[in-house]
């Protein structure tokens, strides 16, 4: 159960960061580093980040994000299934 709360929380944080970065891009304000956005994905927020990027059309022209985030999600699923099978 705690992992579900964690995943919901990190995905919510990822959505907030993505929406904030889109707003800042439109208004010319301070931007969030791409490294930070990817770090949120590695921490488990990839699904929220990816869906938000598609919905608000943020960074969708960046192949680095449109390929990288799904690859991170797939890698995390493989790792999860591997450890679920072992334990």
FENJO-V109816 format. One record per pair of residues at least 6 apart in sequence whose ideal C-beta (glycine too) atoms are under 8 Angstrom apart, sorted by the first residue. I is the first residue (numbers start at 1). J is the second residue. Records with the same first field share a line. If there is no record, write none. Layout:
I->J / J
This chain:
6->44
7->44
10->40 / 43 / 44 / 45 / 48
11->44 / 45 / 47 / 48 / 49
12->48
13->40 / 45
14->37 / 40 / 41 / 45 / 46 / 48 / 49 / 52
15->45 / 48 / 49 / 52
17->32 / 36 / 37 / 40 / 49
18->37 / 48 / 49 / 52 / 53 / 56 / 58
19->52 / 56 / 58
20->32
21->31 / 32 / 37 / 58
22->56 / 58
23->29
24->30 / 31 / 32
25->31 / 58
34->64 / 65
37->49 / 59 / 65
38->68 / 69 / 72
40->46 / 49
41->49 / 50 / 68 / 69 / 72 / 73
42->72
44->76
46->69 / 70 / 72 / 73 / 76
47->73
49->69
50->69 / 70 / 73
52->58
53->59 / 60 / 65 / 66 / 69
54->60
59->65 / 66
60->66
